[in-house]
Amino acid sequence: MEATDDLTSYRLRKRIHELEAENARYQKNLDLARKWEFRRTGVALLAIGAVITLVGYLLYNLSSIANVLLMVGIGALFVGAVTMFLNPGRFMSQKVAEDLNLSSIIVVDDLLRDLRVKNRGVYLPSSMTGTNVKLFIPLRREYEVPSKVHLAEDRAFLIDLANPAQEGVLLKPLGYHLFAHTRRDLKVDWRDARTETEGLQGSEKDREQQDGHTLADKLQDVLVKGLELADKAVVSQSDGELSVRLQGTPYIGTCRSVEEEAPQVCEQIGCPLCSMIACIYTEYVDKEVVIETVKRDDDAITVVCKTQSAALAASPTTARAEP
């Protein structure tokens, strides 16, 4: 009886959490809608001001009310320009945001350390898990990806399985919610290139040509304009490898802190930024992906992701058992 009550209580808490997340998403969409309302009002004021100013200028030597028209027109132009840049959203100090983010990352790092999990995490696409992108950290150097039944389960520890090679830790990636934000709010479907060319043979480059919008174009647009995570994003892609260089990124301080205070997260599974990029590439190639390297310069971060097959070919120190 107590077990049933505990399960019911857990489900209720989980449902409350889902409703809170949904409410936050609706509030964010409302803020975006209000922002666009301000911009539409600004455009209208600019247009009206331009017309009145033009009329006043043309009547300047013909009518005594030309000066009034010019003043009204210039005033409308000024108010319209100010309204264009109004933003009802609230902002948080970058330092506060970094500290909040870092606290949760350190908790994950402590868990990995205490569990003595040393292997690098493998990102699995939604087609493989049956739910969403997930991160599998195998307990053994020679491993197999668990079956879809196990991957779809709502559990973090895959242990006591019939096949010990499939045992490991199964997590939602730290960058999953950022990845979901790009799909839900920014309306980017990272799988559309694969879907539109389903059944065709060829390399990733061929698929991109069929799609008309390369993965690099989409990533640059999202990282610079959508998420505003960098002043410039340089994306290069080859068979089985994706390299993303973020120049002029405000995330550089957080990246440095994660490397110093949560080294296992940085080396094994990736911080939220690197994890988001890995989630995107995982869904795009529809294969297992690992974060190969992360390099940080004075004002830039370079993230390199590889498909698991390409990573194994380049570095045979991590082995995968044949199923």
C-alpha positions as MATLAB code, in Angstrom:
seq = 'MEATDDLTSYRLRKRIHELEAENARYQKNLDLARKWEFRRTGVALLAIGAVITLVGYLLYNLSSIANVLLMVGIGALFVGAVTMFLNPGRFMSQKVAEDLNLSSIIVVDDLLRDLRVKNRGVYLPSSMTGTNVKLFIPLRREYEVPSKVHLAEDRAFLIDLANPAQEGVLLKPLGYHLFAHTRRDLKVDWRDARTETEGLQGSEKDREQQDGHTLADKLQDVLVKGLELADKAVVSQSDGELSVRLQGTPYIGTCRSVEEEAPQVCEQIGCPLCSMIACIYTEYVDKEVVIETVKRDDDAITVVCKTQSAALAASPTTARAEP';
ca = [
       0.000    0.000    0.000;
       2.802    2.402    0.914;
       4.579    1.624   -2.368;
       1.400    2.479   -4.299;
       1.042    5.785   -2.420;
       4.674    6.645   -3.092;
       4.235    5.920   -6.805;
       1.083    8.065   -6.948;
       2.871   10.900   -5.131;
       5.823   10.664   -7.514;
       3.539   10.810  -10.547;
       1.732   13.848   -9.131;
       5.010   15.679   -8.488;
       6.202   14.836  -11.969;
       2.947   16.101  -13.486;
       3.207   19.343  -11.497;
       6.752   19.805  -12.778;
       5.563   19.266  -16.364;
       2.765   21.801  -15.911;
       5.196   24.350  -14.476;
       7.514   23.872  -17.456;
       4.581   24.236  -19.847;
       3.472   27.425  -18.095;
       6.992   28.847  -18.390;
       7.006   28.039  -22.100;
       3.677   29.809  -22.620;
       4.958   32.845  -20.712;
       8.039   32.961  -22.930;
       5.892   32.783  -26.054;
       3.724   35.587  -24.652;
       6.786   37.763  -24.124;
       7.872   37.125  -27.697;
       4.398   38.010  -28.971;
       4.415   41.248  -26.991;
       7.817   42.087  -28.366;
       6.567   41.707  -31.935;
       3.508   43.821  -31.091;
       5.826   46.620  -30.019;
       7.773   46.256  -33.243;
       4.651   46.391  -35.407;
       3.559   49.547  -33.579;
       7.006   51.045  -34.125;
       6.880   50.321  -37.854;
       3.443   51.953  -38.115;
       4.638   55.077  -36.270;
       7.712   55.302  -38.485;
       5.564   55.088  -41.621;
       3.088   57.712  -40.364;
       5.905   59.991  -39.257;
       7.653   59.687  -42.610;
       4.452   60.609  -44.478;
       3.688   63.625  -42.245;
       7.288   64.841  -42.428;
       7.270   64.566  -46.228;
       3.988   66.489  -46.481;
       5.274   69.193  -44.138;
       8.468   69.501  -46.148;
       6.571   69.862  -49.436;
       4.248   72.518  -47.929;
       6.996   74.367  -46.096;
       6.845   77.463  -48.362;
       3.115   77.211  -49.146;
       1.343   76.895  -45.792;
       1.716   78.239  -42.264;
       0.972   74.842  -40.740;
       3.998   73.255  -42.420;
       6.126   73.809  -39.295;
       3.542   72.029  -37.159;
       3.436   69.096  -39.577;
       7.225   68.851  -39.545;
       7.311   68.809  -35.737;
       4.581   66.154  -35.555;
       6.277   64.034  -38.213;
       9.698   64.176  -36.559;
       8.090   63.367  -33.206;
       6.351   60.317  -34.682;
       9.632   59.155  -36.227;
      11.386   59.445  -32.870;
       8.660   57.589  -30.936;
       8.523   54.899  -33.631;
      12.284   54.352  -33.496;
      12.201   54.032  -29.687;
       9.213   51.656  -29.786;
      11.023   49.373  -32.238;
      13.593   48.537  -29.570;
      11.262   48.119  -26.599;
      11.532   44.691  -24.990;
       9.128   43.546  -22.238;
      11.353   40.632  -21.253;
      13.342   40.625  -18.023;
      17.091   40.125  -17.979;
      19.384   38.451  -15.504;
      22.940   39.358  -14.645;
      25.404   37.226  -16.622;
      27.340   36.412  -13.458;
      24.175   35.259  -11.672;
      23.180   33.122  -14.670;
      26.654   31.558  -14.789;
      26.629   30.719  -11.076;
      23.160   29.172  -11.267;
      24.193   27.100  -14.264;
      27.482   26.046  -12.699;
      25.859   24.812   -9.475;
      23.820   22.135  -11.230;
      26.765   21.095  -13.410;
      28.968   20.562  -10.353;
      26.307   18.277   -8.853;
      26.415   16.081  -11.972;
      30.225   16.097  -11.850;
      30.179   14.926   -8.226;
      27.834   12.076   -9.116;
      30.046   10.919  -11.984;
      33.074   11.048   -9.744;
      31.463    9.112   -6.891;
      30.047    6.515   -9.280;
      33.544    6.171  -10.770;
      32.186    6.341  -14.280;
      35.165    7.040  -16.527;
      33.977    6.348  -20.067;
      32.915    9.052  -22.470;
      29.192    9.593  -22.939;
      27.524    8.545  -26.194;
      24.639   10.625  -27.547;
      21.815    8.514  -28.939;
      19.217    9.861  -31.424;
      15.489    9.750  -30.729;
      15.018    7.085  -33.400;
      17.219    4.783  -31.316;
      15.731    5.576  -27.897;
      12.089    5.777  -28.936;
      11.634    9.015  -26.937;
      14.165   11.838  -27.250;
      17.907   12.324  -27.497;
      19.624   10.622  -24.576;
      23.126   10.279  -23.218;
      24.485    6.804  -22.466;
      27.646    6.436  -20.378;
      28.788    2.805  -20.540;
      30.261    1.200  -17.441;
      32.685   -0.932  -19.464;
      35.247   -0.011  -22.077;
      33.859   -2.643  -24.410;
      30.143   -2.016  -24.532;
      26.959   -2.430  -26.523;
      24.156    0.090  -26.827;
      21.177   -1.184  -24.784;
      18.028   -2.291  -26.542;
      15.340    0.246  -27.432;
      13.145   -1.144  -24.654;
      15.734   -0.243  -22.015;
      16.553    3.127  -23.615;
      12.887    4.155  -23.587;
      12.560    3.491  -19.860;
      12.468    6.362  -17.379;
      15.504    5.259  -15.397;
      19.017    6.607  -14.938;
      20.918    3.442  -14.035;
      20.892    0.500  -16.413;
      22.317   -2.233  -14.202;
      21.684   -5.907  -13.570;
      20.911   -6.432  -17.249;
      21.112   -9.815  -18.938;
      24.006   -8.487  -21.027;
      26.593   -6.770  -18.762;
      28.089   -4.997  -21.792;
      24.915   -2.901  -22.015;
      25.081   -1.593  -18.455;
      25.653    2.097  -17.858;
      24.161    5.438  -16.886;
      21.355    6.854  -19.021;
      20.778   10.618  -18.726;
      18.963   13.447  -20.397;
      21.826   15.567  -21.857;
      22.645   18.829  -20.094;
      21.977   20.683  -23.345;
      18.710   18.929  -24.149;
      16.437   21.809  -23.152;
      18.447   24.276  -25.251;
      18.179   21.812  -28.124;
      14.422   21.495  -27.540;
      14.164   25.298  -27.487;
      15.635   25.509  -30.987;
      12.986   23.105  -32.261;
      10.012   24.363  -30.278;
      10.505   28.149  -30.231;
      12.934   28.764  -33.087;
      11.121   26.253  -35.321;
      14.238   24.441  -36.581;
      13.846   20.806  -37.574;
      17.316   19.298  -37.468;
      16.082   16.058  -39.048;
      14.425   17.553  -42.125;
      17.476   17.067  -44.363;
      17.477   13.372  -43.556;
      13.706   13.060  -43.921;
      13.481   14.841  -47.259;
      16.179   12.635  -48.784;
      15.062    9.382  -47.206;
      15.929    6.445  -49.372;
      18.671    8.271  -51.279;
      22.255    7.129  -51.209;
      25.141    9.512  -50.753;
      27.167   11.497  -48.270;
      25.971   14.145  -45.813;
      26.987   16.786  -48.343;
      24.635   15.264  -50.938;
      21.805   15.331  -48.442;
      22.424   18.982  -47.659;
      22.328   19.882  -51.337;
      18.978   18.127  -51.640;
      17.666   20.011  -48.595;
      18.726   23.441  -49.855;
      19.820   24.609  -46.377;
      23.008   23.128  -45.021;
      23.489   22.154  -41.409;
      26.154   24.861  -41.218;
      23.679   27.542  -42.330;
      21.125   26.457  -39.766;
      23.656   26.278  -36.947;
      25.096   29.690  -37.740;
      21.641   31.237  -37.832;
      20.554   29.631  -34.546;
      23.754   30.239  -32.586;
      24.228   33.868  -33.689;
      20.701   35.209  -34.272;
      18.407   32.811  -32.456;
      20.265   32.115  -29.205;
      22.752   35.023  -29.439;
      25.528   32.801  -28.100;
      28.244   34.269  -30.323;
      29.067   37.185  -32.572;
      30.135   34.744  -35.275;
      29.872   30.987  -35.731;
      32.223   29.108  -38.054;
      30.877   25.647  -38.869;
      32.695   22.992  -40.867;
      31.548   19.479  -41.597;
      33.068   16.370  -43.089;
      32.010   12.747  -43.142;
      31.331   11.806  -39.553;
      32.626   15.025  -37.996;
      31.217   18.449  -37.097;
      33.319   21.403  -35.922;
      31.700   24.532  -34.495;
      33.767   27.583  -33.526;
      31.977   30.295  -31.547;
      33.742   33.650  -31.743;
      32.963   36.489  -29.369;
      30.811   34.302  -27.137;
      29.582   35.514  -23.714;
      29.702   31.867  -22.586;
      33.512   31.923  -22.363;
      33.500   32.576  -18.584;
      31.150   29.680  -17.882;
      33.235   27.413  -20.109;
      36.338   28.255  -18.113;
      34.557   27.639  -14.800;
      33.149   24.284  -15.939;
      36.589   23.102  -17.027;
      38.049   24.047  -13.631;
      35.257   22.976  -11.257;
      33.541   20.158  -13.169;
      36.292   18.494  -15.230;
      34.509   15.145  -15.606;
      31.436   16.812  -17.067;
      33.643   18.740  -19.475;
      35.594   15.656  -20.570;
      32.887   12.977  -20.546;
      29.462   14.414  -21.365;
      29.846   18.101  -22.217;
      28.469   21.261  -20.613;
      25.041   22.581  -21.758;
      26.501   24.437  -24.760;
      28.601   21.553  -26.074;
      25.827   19.122  -25.227;
      23.305   21.129  -27.257;
      25.575   21.001  -30.307;
      26.029   17.249  -29.818;
      22.237   16.776  -29.588;
      21.774   18.685  -32.842;
      24.394   16.645  -34.682;
      23.023   13.396  -33.242;
      19.545   14.080  -34.574;
      20.919   15.261  -37.910;
      23.065   12.207  -38.666;
      20.698    9.829  -36.820;
      23.688    7.992  -35.344;
      25.577    7.664  -32.089;
      27.737   10.763  -31.486;
      30.461   11.699  -29.013;
      32.003   15.055  -28.146;
      35.550   14.565  -29.381;
      37.321   17.753  -28.246;
      36.563   21.196  -26.808;
      39.112   23.988  -27.151;
      38.902   27.443  -25.595;
      40.808   30.523  -26.733;
      40.685   34.038  -25.312;
      37.322   34.825  -26.895;
      36.308   31.676  -28.768;
      35.190   28.111  -28.115;
      35.625   25.267  -30.611;
      33.526   22.121  -30.243;
      34.226   19.012  -32.329;
      31.667   16.197  -32.443;
      32.085   12.869  -34.215;
      29.913    9.909  -34.951;
      30.904    7.000  -32.768;
      32.171    5.015  -35.761;
      34.423    7.893  -36.852;
      35.689    8.369  -33.284;
      36.530    4.680  -32.929;
      38.358    4.690  -36.256;
      40.440    7.695  -35.184;
      41.079    6.545  -31.598;
      40.774    2.807  -30.903;
      41.294    3.286  -27.145;
      37.515    3.129  -26.659;
      36.121   -0.133  -27.887;
      32.622   -1.159  -28.695;
      31.682   -4.795  -28.509;
      29.964   -6.385  -31.440;
      26.334   -7.237  -30.606;
];
